[in-house]
Amino acid sequence: MALWFDRLRGRGHGAAPEQKAQGTGFITLMRQQSAKWSGRNFAAHAKLGMMANPIAYRAVRLIAESVSRVPLELVQQDKKLADHPALTLLKRPNGETSWPDFVEELTTYLMLAGSAYVEVVRVDDHAQLFVLRPDRVTPLIGKDGWVNGYLYEVDGHKRKIKLEGAQGRTVLHLKQLHPLSDHGGLPPAAAAMQAIETHNTACDWHKALLDNAARPSGALVYSAQNGNLSDEQFARLKSELADGFQGAANAGRPMVLEGGLDWKSIGYSPRDMDFLAAKDSAARDIATAFGVPPMMLCLPGDNTHANYREANRAFWRQTIIPLLTRLCAAMGPCLSEHFQEPFEIIPDFDSVEAIANERMARWTQIDGLNALTDQEKRELMGFRPQKHEGEDNE
C-alpha cells in the first residue's frame, strides 16, 4: 500500500504515470512480476510441503500409516519362523520406538528427502535400530567413488559412522532412484514442489482477498490540475484507507474522497478469478507425485476410478506394495548379517483388507482349474503342501 501512495505522489522508482488529454492521471495498482520458487531441499520439502500444505501432509501420512499397518513375517528356507529374535527386534526396533512409529518415520523421510538412514547399534550384545534424520547425514565418498562411511552432525557435534562393524553393516541407506545422483534419492516432494507452492500461493491469495473485504483492489484517479497531494493530505488519506476501508469488517463501507480524487475498482474476468480451479489442479498434481489417488484425498473431479474401493485398491497395488517390498528386501540381508543366519522379511499382504477381494477372486479362479491337482492349487495359492496320513508333518 505504501508503494502505491509513493507512486501516487510521484516518488516511485519507475516511469512517471501517463497523463490523458483531459488532464487526468491514472495509477494502476497492479505490477507484473515473475514467479518466485523456493529451494529444493529437505527443509523446503518439510516446511512448505508437509508442514504447510494439507494435500502433501495427508498424502505423506496416508502412505506412512498404510505401510506401518502391514504385518511382517520371517521366512527361512521357505519356512515361516514363529519365534525369532529378529521378530522381537521388528516389533520393538529400540527401547523408545515401536515398529509402527519406526516405519512411519522411515517412510516420511523417503517421501520428503528421497533418502532414509537406519543405524544398527549394538547394545548389550543386542541389535537396536534407529532412524537418522536425512539432512543430518552426509555420505563420505572414497577415492573409488563408493561410500565408505557417514558423517552425522547435530547442533555442531559431528560423529563419523563406519560403514561396516563387527556384526555387519552399521548404516542401512534406503533411497528412491535419482537419475542425476549416485548417492542421493529423489523424493516425490521434489517433483511436487511446484504444485505445492502453487497451491500454497492460491491459499494465501484467498486469505488476502478475504482480509480485504473479499473484493479486488482498485486505482486512485486524481486530477492533475490540482497538483500533487501535500504531505498532510497524503498521510491523512493513507491512514483513512488503511484504518477505515481495509479488512473484512469494513466490507461495503462507503468511501468519501476529496481534492479531485476518484476511486476506480479494477475487476477481474472469470478466467482471471478462477483460482479455485488452479488450486484443484495443483492438488491433483501433488497427489499424482506421491502416488495417491485424488479421490482418497477428497479431491473433486476424479473420473479415473469408479469408486473409492477401486481407488484404494490401486493405491495399495501401485504405491504401498512396491514401497514396502523394497523396504523389506533391503532390511532382510542387513539383519541377517547381525544375527549371522540367512532369512527373509516378507510382508503379509494377505491380511490387508483393501486387496482381500483380489486374493479371494484369485483363489476362486485357481480352484476352478480342473487341470491342476489339489497340491498344485495349494502351491499356487501360497499354502504348504497337504500332508497325507503317515507322512512327517515337520
TAKASUL-V761154 format. One line per field, one symbol per residue. ss: DSSP state (h for helix, s for strand, l for the rest). phi: phi as a letter, one per 30 degrees, with the letter a starting at -180 (. if undefined). A space follows every 10 residues. Layout:
# TAKASUL-V761154
ss = ???
phi = ???
This chain:
# TAKASUL-V761154
ss = lhhhhhhhll llllllllsl lllsssslll llllllllll lhhhhhhhhh lllhhhhhhh hhhhhhhhhl lsssssllss slllhhhhhh hllsllslhh hhhhhhhhhh hhhlssssss sssllsssss sslhhhssss slllllssss ssssllssss sslssllssl ssssslllll lllllllhhh hhhhhhhhhh hhhhhhhhhh hllllllsss ssshhhllll hhhhhhhhhh hhhhlllhhh llllllllll lsssslllll llllhhhhhh hhhhhhhhhh lllhhhhlll lllllllhhh hhhhhhhhhh hhhhhhhhhh hhhhhhhhhl lllsssslhh hlhhhhhhhh hhhhhhhlll lllhhhhhhh hlllllllll llll
phi = .dddddddci cdddddddcd ddiccbcdcc bdbddcbddc adddddddcd dbbddddddd dddddddddd dcbcbbhibd cdbaeddddd dbebdcbdde dddddddddd dccibbcccc ccbhibdbcb dcdddccbdc cdddicdclb ccbbhiccbc cddbcdckdc bcccaddcdc bdbbccdedd dcdddddddd dddddddddd dcihbddabc cbddddiddd eddddddddd dddcbcjddc diddcccbii dbccdcccde dddddddddd dddddddddd iceeddcicd iccdcdaddd dddddddcbd dddddddddd deddddddch adabccdcdd ddddcddddd dddddddddd dcdddddddd djcddddcdj dddd
